[in-house]
Amino acid sequence: MARTVGIGKQDFEKVRKEGVFYVDKTKFIREWWESGDDVTLITRPGRFGKTLNMSMLEKFFSVQYAGRGDLFQGLMIWDMETYRKLQGTYPVISLSFAAVKEKSYAMTISRINQILTNLYSANKFLLEDGILDDKERNFYASVDVNMNETTATMALHQLSIYLSRYYGKKVIILLDEYDTPMQEAYVNGYWEELVSFTRSMFNAAFKTNLYLERAIMTGITRVSKESIFSDLNNLEVVTTTSEKYADAFGFREDEVFAALDEYGLSERKQEVKKWYDGFTFGRQKDIYNPWSILNYLDKGQIGTYWTNTSSNSLAGTLIREGSRNLKENFACLLQGGSIVVEIDEQIVYDQLSEDESAIWSLLLAGGYLKVKNVKTYATDFGEWKQEYELELTNFEVGAMFRHMIRKWFSRAVGGYSDFIKALMLGDVKSMNLYMNKVAMATFSYFDTGRNPSGEEPERFYHGFVLGLMVELADRYIVTSNRESGFGRYDVMLEPRRPEDDGIILEFKVQDRTEEKNLSDTADAALKQIKEKKYKTALTEKGIGEGNIRCYGFAFCGKQVLIKN
């Protein structure tokens, strides 16, 4: 009989006691312990079992769980006598920043203060046996929601001292989702303040802490060393491209297929692979997201489970407000292609609005992209560079982005879908009516970042092109900024069905020094299509000139005029 699927269970003790579906990841305990690393940062996308693994480590090492070998019986780690003796022998400080998602710096510090206060309350036995002197007791009492930042940044350091003294052993610190507050700080504009606070806390807890045995931090991103890890020269960083712990987070394909067999879903393996396979950690390919698989086992049907729970707002904002080049690259990904970019796995959040490579790095770390190939080469200046070939991770991710793009235009109150219908019918009058509604509702939506470009039409129409790709994917191959004839067209719709016309769209912003009105600008766009022979790419594929429609789009602010 198949085990019950427990959705959302992140407490290892509860998972084991209730006997729900669980994939044995206890090998990670041995791998991490034998690595000998003082402080380890492990980055994985959201919903990849980071919290459950941190709970597993706590239950294995913590003196609070001494004698609880029953939680590990039957699992890989319990086959080794050395590790059976190690279970329950260390003081452990375990905390999570997963819920620190505040709109302001003050609220963030207050939430972190509460987490630290709860830790001190859980260890109040330290106040009872004369372990602390008067000054230490005063410090202990000062740890509360309203403590000052100096006290807060030293709280983990001081608790390490007290626990180590009580148990006669150095402590293990487990910090889950360390970067959640950092992402919120970037989105809500208090990045610099939080960086300073976090740097001080991490330095005290992980660098100058003589009472620290080992530590693990988990998160989605590797925040740049210059930001918060500048003092931590003892930090081992394990990212999605690292070899270490490659199969410790997420399900391998053999684990997924065994689960499908257990639940009587053996015939669905290829469907599951198409939707949920694709994650690669180090050289370990065919990794599946546990959240999607658990939901599939529970419900027995395909769905966008992982992407519906991930925090996709930042990724969507960065793409929507991104440059023309970024949108063109994303369009290529959306159509199943790949892009080649330089990236740095260190995420510099305050450069996201300026550095396109930082955005691709974030999307890779978040699990939206996967590495298809890596090329390392030397430049003419003797520097070594790496180029990454990236593609969308799997079908589920593509479905998520398509849904996201549809939502971009939902604010147009039906205008966008009405425009698509008018475009398909060749109804220029209705195209003008609905396109102006769309532009009015969404124009600035594509250029509202921290550093607006002043190039709203370009950002708008490339966002508009992404919308065309989503809405017309079944009827057209939509491309933009490709060579044809003697130039590069703006947008081309190549029909998939012989009964459909080919369509070319050219966008122009009114130049008041040369064009008196929008009609002149639209005419100039049509003239460019003709003179540059943009139809060539379609005629070479056997589409007759009489079956190719051309439209000139003229922009002036949020006003649009379309002519054919």
C-alpha positions as CSV (number, residue, x, y, z in Angstrom):
1,M,0.0,0.0,0.0
2,A,1.4,3.4,-1.0
3,R,2.4,5.8,1.8
4,T,0.3,8.9,2.5
5,V,1.6,12.0,0.8
6,G,2.2,14.8,3.4
7,I,2.0,18.1,1.5
8,G,4.0,21.0,3.1
9,K,5.5,19.0,5.9
10,Q,8.9,20.5,6.8
11,D,9.5,19.0,10.3
12,F,11.6,15.9,10.1
13,E,10.3,14.4,13.3
14,K,6.7,14.8,12.2
15,V,7.5,13.2,8.8
16,R,9.1,10.2,10.4
17,K,6.6,9.7,13.2
18,E,3.6,9.9,10.8
19,G,5.2,7.6,8.3
20,V,4.3,9.8,5.3
21,F,6.1,9.6,2.0
22,Y,9.8,10.5,2.4
23,V,12.9,10.1,0.2
24,D,15.9,9.3,2.2
25,K,18.4,12.2,2.2
26,T,20.4,11.3,5.3
27,K,23.5,10.6,3.2
28,F,23.8,14.4,3.3
29,I,24.5,14.3,7.1
30,R,27.6,12.2,6.5
31,E,28.7,14.2,3.4
32,W,28.5,17.5,5.2
33,W,30.1,16.2,8.5
34,E,33.0,14.6,6.6
35,S,33.6,17.7,4.5
36,G,35.1,19.4,7.6
37,D,33.9,22.9,6.4
38,D,33.5,25.4,9.2
39,V,30.7,27.5,7.6
40,T,28.7,26.2,4.5
41,L,26.3,28.2,2.4
42,I,24.1,26.1,0.2
43,T,21.9,27.7,-2.5
44,R,19.0,25.9,-4.1
45,P,15.7,27.1,-5.7
46,G,12.6,27.4,-3.5
47,R,10.7,24.3,-2.4
48,F,13.7,22.0,-2.9
49,G,13.7,20.5,0.6
50,K,16.1,22.9,2.2
51,T,14.0,23.4,5.3
52,L,13.3,19.7,5.7
53,N,17.0,18.9,5.5
54,M,17.9,21.6,8.0
55,S,15.3,20.0,10.3
56,M,16.9,16.6,9.7
57,L,20.3,18.0,10.7
58,E,18.8,19.6,13.9
59,K,17.2,16.3,15.0
60,F,20.3,14.3,14.3
61,F,22.9,16.5,16.0
62,S,21.0,18.3,18.7
63,V,21.3,17.3,22.4
64,Q,17.6,18.1,22.7
65,Y,17.1,14.9,20.6
66,A,19.6,12.7,22.3
67,G,18.3,9.1,22.3
68,R,16.0,9.7,19.4
69,G,17.6,7.2,17.1
70,D,14.1,5.9,16.3
71,L,13.8,8.9,13.9
72,F,16.7,7.6,11.8
73,Q,16.2,3.8,12.0
74,G,15.9,2.3,8.6
75,L,17.6,5.2,6.9
76,M,21.0,5.3,5.3
77,I,22.8,7.2,8.1
78,W,21.8,4.6,10.7
79,D,23.6,1.8,9.0
80,M,26.9,3.4,10.1
81,E,27.8,2.8,13.8
82,T,30.0,5.9,13.9
83,Y,27.1,8.1,13.2
84,R,24.7,6.3,15.5
85,K,27.2,7.4,18.3
86,L,27.2,10.9,17.0
87,Q,23.4,11.4,17.1
88,G,22.2,13.9,19.8
89,T,25.6,15.0,21.0
90,Y,25.9,18.7,20.1
91,P,24.2,21.9,21.2
92,V,22.4,23.3,18.1
93,I,21.0,26.8,17.4
94,S,18.4,26.5,14.7
95,L,16.6,29.5,13.2
96,S,14.9,30.5,9.9
97,F,14.4,33.8,8.1
98,A,11.8,32.4,5.7
99,A,9.0,34.5,7.2
100,V,11.0,37.8,7.3
101,K,9.1,39.5,4.4
102,E,8.6,43.0,5.6
103,K,8.0,46.2,3.7
104,S,10.4,48.4,5.8
105,Y,13.7,48.1,7.5
106,A,12.3,48.8,10.9
107,M,9.7,46.0,10.5
108,T,12.4,43.6,9.3
109,I,14.6,44.2,12.3
110,S,11.6,43.8,14.6
111,R,10.8,40.5,13.0
112,I,14.4,39.3,13.3
113,N,14.5,40.5,16.9
114,Q,11.4,38.3,17.6
115,I,13.1,35.3,16.1
116,L,16.2,35.8,18.3
117,T,14.0,36.5,21.4
118,N,12.3,33.1,20.8
119,L,15.6,31.4,20.7
120,Y,16.6,32.9,24.0
121,S,13.2,31.9,25.6
122,A,13.7,28.3,24.4
123,N,17.0,28.2,26.2
124,K,16.1,30.0,29.4
125,F,17.4,27.0,31.4
126,L,20.7,28.7,31.0
127,L,19.6,31.2,33.6
128,E,19.0,28.6,36.3
129,D,22.3,26.9,37.1
130,G,24.8,29.7,37.7
131,I,26.1,29.4,34.2
132,L,26.0,33.1,33.5
133,D,27.5,36.0,35.5
134,D,25.7,39.2,36.3
135,K,26.7,40.9,33.1
136,E,25.7,37.9,31.0
137,R,22.4,37.7,32.7
138,N,21.8,41.3,32.0
139,F,22.6,40.7,28.3
140,Y,20.2,37.7,28.3
141,A,17.5,39.9,29.7
142,S,18.1,42.6,27.1
143,V,17.3,40.3,24.2
144,D,13.8,41.2,23.3
145,V,11.7,42.6,20.4
146,N,12.8,46.2,21.2
147,M,16.6,45.5,21.7
148,N,19.0,47.8,19.9
149,E,20.8,46.6,16.8
150,T,24.2,46.1,18.6
151,T,22.5,43.6,20.9
152,A,20.7,41.9,18.0
153,T,23.9,41.5,16.0
154,M,25.6,39.9,18.9
155,A,22.7,37.6,20.1
156,L,23.8,34.5,18.2
157,H,27.4,34.9,19.2
158,Q,26.5,35.3,22.9
159,L,24.1,32.4,22.9
160,S,26.9,30.2,21.4
161,I,29.1,31.1,24.4
162,Y,26.4,30.2,26.9
163,L,25.4,26.9,25.3
164,S,29.0,25.9,24.8
165,R,29.7,26.5,28.5
166,Y,26.6,24.6,29.6
167,Y,27.3,21.5,27.5
168,G,31.0,21.6,27.4
169,K,30.9,21.5,23.6
170,K,31.0,24.0,20.7
171,V,27.7,24.7,19.0
172,I,26.3,24.0,15.5
173,I,24.3,26.9,14.0
174,L,21.7,26.2,11.3
175,L,20.3,29.3,9.5
176,D,17.6,28.5,6.9
177,E,16.5,30.9,4.1
178,Y,19.1,33.5,5.1
179,D,18.5,35.6,2.0
180,T,14.7,36.1,2.2
181,P,15.1,39.4,4.0
182,M,17.7,40.5,1.5
183,Q,15.3,40.0,-1.4
184,E,12.6,42.0,0.4
185,A,15.1,44.7,1.1
186,Y,15.9,45.1,-2.5
187,V,12.3,45.1,-3.6
188,N,11.2,47.6,-0.9
189,G,14.2,49.9,-1.1
190,Y,16.2,49.4,2.2
191,W,19.0,47.3,0.8
192,E,21.9,49.3,2.2
193,E,20.6,49.4,5.7
194,L,20.0,45.7,5.9
195,V,23.3,44.9,4.4
196,S,25.1,46.7,7.2
197,F,23.1,44.9,9.9
198,T,23.4,41.5,8.3
199,R,27.2,41.8,7.8
200,S,27.7,42.6,11.5
201,M,25.5,39.7,12.6
202,F,27.2,37.2,10.3
203,N,30.6,38.4,11.3
204,A,29.8,37.9,15.0
205,A,28.0,34.5,14.5
206,F,30.2,32.8,11.9
207,K,33.6,34.5,11.8
208,T,34.7,35.7,15.2
209,N,32.8,33.0,17.1
210,L,35.3,30.8,18.9
211,Y,32.4,28.7,20.2
212,L,31.2,27.6,16.8
213,E,31.8,24.0,15.7
214,R,30.1,24.1,12.4
215,A,27.4,26.1,10.6
216,I,25.1,25.8,7.6
217,M,23.2,28.5,5.9
218,T,20.7,27.9,3.1
219,G,19.0,30.2,0.7
220,I,18.0,30.7,-3.0
221,T,20.8,33.1,-3.9
222,R,24.5,33.6,-3.2
223,V,24.5,37.2,-2.2
224,S,27.8,38.8,-3.2
225,K,30.7,38.5,-0.8
226,E,31.2,42.2,-0.9
227,S,27.7,42.8,0.4
228,I,27.4,40.6,3.6
229,F,30.2,38.0,3.5
230,S,33.2,40.3,3.2
231,D,34.7,39.1,6.6
232,L,33.9,35.4,6.1
233,N,37.1,33.8,4.7
234,N,36.0,30.5,6.2
235,L,32.9,30.2,4.0
236,E,32.3,27.3,1.7
237,V,29.8,28.2,-1.0
238,V,27.8,25.5,-2.7
239,T,25.7,26.7,-5.6
240,T,23.6,24.9,-8.2
241,T,26.8,24.5,-10.4
242,S,28.9,23.0,-7.6
243,E,29.6,19.3,-7.3
244,K,29.0,19.0,-3.6
245,Y,25.7,17.7,-2.3
246,A,24.4,17.5,-5.9
247,D,21.6,15.0,-5.0
248,A,21.0,16.0,-1.4
249,F,18.2,18.5,-2.4
250,G,15.5,17.6,-4.8
251,F,14.6,14.1,-6.2
252,R,16.7,12.2,-8.6
253,E,14.9,10.6,-11.6
254,D,15.3,7.1,-10.2
255,E,13.7,8.3,-6.9
256,V,10.8,9.9,-8.8
257,F,10.2,6.8,-11.0
258,A,10.2,4.6,-7.9
259,A,7.6,6.8,-6.4
260,L,5.4,6.7,-9.5
261,D,5.6,2.9,-9.4
262,E,4.6,2.9,-5.7
263,Y,1.5,5.0,-6.4
264,G,0.4,3.1,-9.5
265,L,1.4,5.8,-11.9
266,S,4.1,4.0,-13.8
267,E,2.6,4.8,-17.2
268,R,2.9,8.5,-16.5
269,K,6.7,8.7,-16.3
270,Q,7.3,10.4,-19.6
271,E,4.6,13.0,-18.9
272,V,6.1,13.8,-15.5
273,K,9.5,14.0,-17.0
274,K,8.4,16.5,-19.7
275,W,6.8,18.7,-17.1
276,Y,9.1,18.5,-14.1
277,D,12.5,17.2,-15.1
278,G,15.3,19.6,-16.0
279,F,17.1,20.8,-12.9
280,T,20.8,20.2,-12.9
281,F,23.1,20.6,-9.8
282,G,26.8,20.2,-10.6
283,R,27.0,17.3,-13.0
284,Q,23.9,15.6,-11.5
285,K,21.2,15.9,-14.2
286,D,17.6,14.9,-14.1
287,I,16.7,16.5,-10.8
288,Y,13.0,17.1,-10.0
289,N,11.4,19.6,-7.7
290,P,10.0,17.8,-4.7
291,W,7.0,20.1,-4.3
292,S,5.8,19.4,-7.8
293,I,6.3,15.6,-7.5
294,L,4.6,15.4,-4.1
295,N,1.6,17.3,-5.4
296,Y,1.5,15.1,-8.5
297,L,1.6,11.9,-6.4
298,D,-1.2,13.3,-4.1
299,K,-3.5,14.6,-6.9
300,G,-2.5,12.3,-9.8
301,Q,-2.6,15.1,-12.3
302,I,-0.4,17.6,-14.0
303,G,-0.3,21.2,-12.7
304,T,2.0,24.1,-12.2
305,Y,2.5,23.3,-8.5
306,W,6.0,24.6,-7.9
307,T,5.7,27.8,-9.9
308,N,2.4,28.6,-8.2
309,T,4.1,28.7,-4.8
310,S,7.4,30.3,-5.7
311,S,8.0,34.0,-5.2
312,N,7.9,34.9,-8.8
313,S,7.1,38.6,-8.4
314,L,10.8,39.8,-8.5
315,A,11.6,37.6,-11.6
316,G,8.5,38.9,-13.4
317,T,9.3,42.6,-12.5
318,L,12.9,42.3,-13.7
319,I,11.8,40.8,-17.1
320,R,8.9,43.2,-17.6
321,E,11.0,46.3,-16.8
322,G,14.1,45.0,-18.5
323,S,15.8,46.3,-21.6
324,R,15.0,45.5,-25.2
325,N,18.0,43.1,-25.3
326,L,16.8,41.3,-22.2
327,K,13.3,40.9,-23.5
328,E,14.6,39.6,-26.9
329,N,16.7,37.0,-25.1
330,F,13.7,36.0,-22.9
331,A,11.6,35.7,-26.1
332,C,14.1,33.2,-27.4
333,L,13.9,31.2,-24.2
334,L,10.1,31.3,-24.3
335,Q,10.2,29.7,-27.8
336,G,12.3,26.8,-26.6
337,G,15.7,28.3,-27.6
338,S,18.8,29.0,-25.6
339,I,20.9,32.1,-24.9
340,V,24.6,32.5,-24.3
341,V,25.5,35.0,-21.5
342,E,28.2,35.8,-19.0
343,I,27.0,35.4,-15.5
344,D,28.4,35.7,-12.0
345,E,26.8,33.4,-9.4
346,Q,27.3,36.0,-6.8
347,I,24.0,38.1,-6.9
348,V,24.6,41.8,-6.5
349,Y,21.1,42.9,-5.7
350,D,21.7,46.6,-6.0
351,Q,22.9,46.0,-9.6
352,L,19.8,44.2,-10.8
353,S,18.4,47.3,-12.4
354,E,21.6,48.0,-14.2
355,D,23.4,44.8,-15.0
356,E,21.6,42.3,-17.2
357,S,24.0,39.5,-16.3
358,A,22.9,39.9,-12.6
359,I,19.3,39.2,-13.8
360,W,20.2,36.0,-15.6
361,S,22.2,35.0,-12.5
362,L,19.1,35.5,-10.3
363,L,16.9,33.5,-12.7
364,L,19.4,30.7,-12.8
365,A,19.7,30.6,-9.0
366,G,15.9,30.7,-8.7
367,G,15.5,27.5,-10.8
368,Y,13.8,29.2,-13.8
369,L,16.8,28.5,-16.0
370,K,19.2,25.6,-16.4
371,V,22.8,25.4,-17.7
372,K,23.0,23.6,-21.0
373,N,26.7,24.2,-21.6
374,V,29.6,26.2,-20.2
375,K,32.4,27.6,-22.2
376,T,35.6,28.8,-20.6
377,Y,38.1,30.9,-22.6
378,A,40.9,33.4,-22.2
379,T,40.4,37.0,-23.4
380,D,43.0,39.0,-25.3
381,F,43.9,40.7,-22.0
382,G,44.8,37.4,-20.3
383,E,41.5,37.2,-18.3
384,W,39.5,34.0,-18.0
385,K,35.8,34.2,-18.7
386,Q,32.9,31.8,-18.7
387,E,30.0,31.9,-21.0
388,Y,26.8,30.0,-20.0
389,E,24.3,28.6,-22.5
390,L,21.0,28.8,-20.7
391,E,17.5,27.5,-21.4
392,L,14.2,27.4,-19.5
393,T,14.3,24.6,-17.0
394,N,11.2,22.6,-18.0
395,F,7.7,22.8,-19.3
396,E,6.3,23.9,-15.9
397,V,8.5,26.9,-15.8
398,G,7.5,27.9,-19.4
399,A,3.8,27.5,-18.4
400,M,4.4,29.8,-15.4
401,F,6.0,32.5,-17.5
402,R,3.2,32.4,-20.1
403,H,0.7,32.8,-17.4
404,M,2.7,35.7,-16.0
405,I,2.8,37.5,-19.4
406,R,-0.9,37.1,-19.8
407,K,-1.4,38.9,-16.5
408,W,0.7,41.8,-17.7
409,F,-2.0,42.7,-20.1
410,S,-5.0,41.8,-18.0
411,R,-5.0,45.4,-16.8
412,A,-6.0,46.4,-20.3
413,V,-9.5,45.3,-19.5
414,G,-9.9,42.9,-22.4
415,G,-8.3,45.3,-24.8
416,Y,-5.3,43.1,-25.5
417,S,-7.3,40.0,-26.5
418,D,-9.6,42.2,-28.6
419,F,-6.5,43.6,-30.3
420,I,-5.3,40.1,-31.1
421,K,-8.7,39.2,-32.6
422,A,-8.7,42.4,-34.7
423,L,-5.1,41.7,-35.9
424,M,-6.1,38.2,-37.0
425,L,-9.1,39.6,-38.9
426,G,-7.0,42.5,-40.5
427,D,-9.4,45.0,-39.0
428,V,-7.2,48.1,-38.8
429,K,-9.9,50.4,-37.3
430,S,-10.5,48.0,-34.4
431,M,-6.7,47.4,-34.0
432,N,-6.3,51.2,-33.5
433,L,-9.1,51.3,-31.0
434,Y,-7.9,48.4,-28.9
435,M,-4.2,49.1,-29.2
436,N,-4.6,52.6,-27.7
437,K,-6.5,51.0,-24.8
438,V,-3.7,48.6,-24.2
439,A,-1.0,51.3,-24.5
440,M,-2.9,53.6,-22.1
441,A,-3.3,50.9,-19.5
442,T,0.1,49.2,-19.7
443,F,2.6,51.6,-21.4
444,S,4.5,52.8,-18.3
445,Y,4.0,49.4,-16.6
446,F,7.0,48.2,-18.7
447,D,9.3,51.0,-17.6
448,T,8.8,51.6,-13.9
449,G,12.1,50.4,-12.6
450,R,14.6,52.3,-10.3
451,N,16.3,53.7,-13.3
452,P,13.6,54.4,-16.0
453,S,15.3,54.3,-19.4
454,G,13.3,57.0,-21.2
455,E,12.8,54.4,-23.9
456,E,9.3,53.4,-23.0
457,P,8.1,52.6,-26.5
458,E,10.9,50.1,-27.0
459,R,10.3,48.4,-23.6
460,F,6.6,48.4,-24.3
461,Y,6.7,46.9,-27.7
462,H,9.1,44.1,-26.7
463,G,6.8,43.3,-23.8
464,F,4.0,43.4,-26.4
465,V,5.9,41.0,-28.5
466,L,6.2,38.5,-25.6
467,G,2.4,38.8,-25.3
468,L,2.0,37.9,-29.0
469,M,4.2,34.9,-28.5
470,V,2.0,33.6,-25.7
471,E,-1.4,34.3,-27.3
472,L,-0.5,33.2,-30.9
473,A,1.9,30.3,-30.2
474,D,-0.4,27.8,-31.7
475,R,-0.8,29.7,-35.0
476,Y,2.4,31.7,-35.5
477,I,6.1,31.6,-34.9
478,V,6.8,35.1,-33.5
479,T,10.2,36.6,-34.0
480,S,11.6,40.1,-33.4
481,N,14.7,42.1,-34.4
482,R,15.9,39.5,-37.0
483,E,17.6,40.1,-40.3
484,S,15.5,40.0,-43.4
485,G,16.3,41.6,-46.8
486,F,18.5,44.6,-46.1
487,G,17.7,45.2,-42.5
488,R,16.2,44.0,-39.2
489,Y,12.5,44.0,-38.9
490,D,10.8,44.7,-35.5
491,V,8.2,41.8,-35.4
492,M,7.4,39.0,-37.8
493,L,4.6,36.5,-37.5
494,E,5.3,33.4,-39.6
495,P,2.1,31.3,-39.9
496,R,2.1,27.7,-38.9
497,R,-1.0,27.0,-41.0
498,P,-1.1,27.5,-44.8
499,E,-4.5,29.4,-44.6
500,D,-3.1,32.1,-42.3
501,D,-1.3,35.3,-43.6
502,G,2.2,36.2,-42.7
503,I,2.4,39.5,-40.7
504,I,5.1,42.1,-40.3
505,L,4.9,44.9,-37.7
506,E,7.3,47.9,-37.6
507,F,7.3,50.3,-34.7
508,K,8.4,53.9,-34.8
509,V,8.5,56.8,-32.3
510,Q,7.5,60.1,-33.8
511,D,10.4,62.4,-34.7
512,R,8.8,65.8,-34.6
513,T,11.7,67.3,-36.6
514,E,10.8,65.1,-39.6
515,E,7.2,64.0,-39.1
516,K,4.4,66.5,-38.6
517,N,1.9,63.9,-37.3
518,L,1.6,60.3,-36.3
519,S,0.3,59.4,-39.8
520,D,3.6,60.5,-41.3
521,T,5.4,58.3,-38.7
522,A,3.3,55.3,-39.5
523,D,3.9,55.9,-43.3
524,A,7.7,56.0,-42.6
525,A,7.4,52.6,-40.8
526,L,5.6,51.1,-43.8
527,K,8.1,52.6,-46.2
528,Q,10.9,51.0,-44.2
529,I,9.3,47.6,-44.5
530,K,9.2,48.0,-48.3
531,E,12.6,49.5,-48.8
532,K,14.4,47.1,-46.5
533,K,12.6,44.1,-48.1
534,Y,11.5,42.7,-44.8
535,K,9.1,40.3,-46.6
536,T,12.1,38.3,-47.9
537,A,12.2,36.1,-44.8
538,L,8.6,35.0,-45.4
539,T,8.7,34.8,-49.2
540,E,11.7,32.5,-49.0
541,K,9.6,30.1,-47.0
542,G,7.0,29.9,-49.8
543,I,4.5,32.5,-48.5
544,G,3.2,34.6,-51.4
545,E,3.5,38.4,-51.2
546,G,-0.3,38.6,-51.5
547,N,-0.5,36.7,-48.2
548,I,1.8,39.0,-46.2
549,R,0.2,41.9,-44.3
550,C,2.4,44.8,-43.2
551,Y,1.5,47.3,-40.4
552,G,3.3,50.5,-39.4
553,F,2.9,51.4,-35.7
554,A,3.5,55.0,-34.8
555,F,4.0,56.1,-31.1
556,C,3.8,59.5,-29.5
557,G,3.8,59.1,-25.7
558,K,0.9,56.7,-25.0
559,Q,-0.9,57.5,-28.3
560,V,-0.6,54.9,-31.0
561,L,-1.6,55.0,-34.7
562,I,-1.5,51.8,-36.9
563,K,-1.6,51.9,-40.7
564,N,-1.3,49.3,-43.4
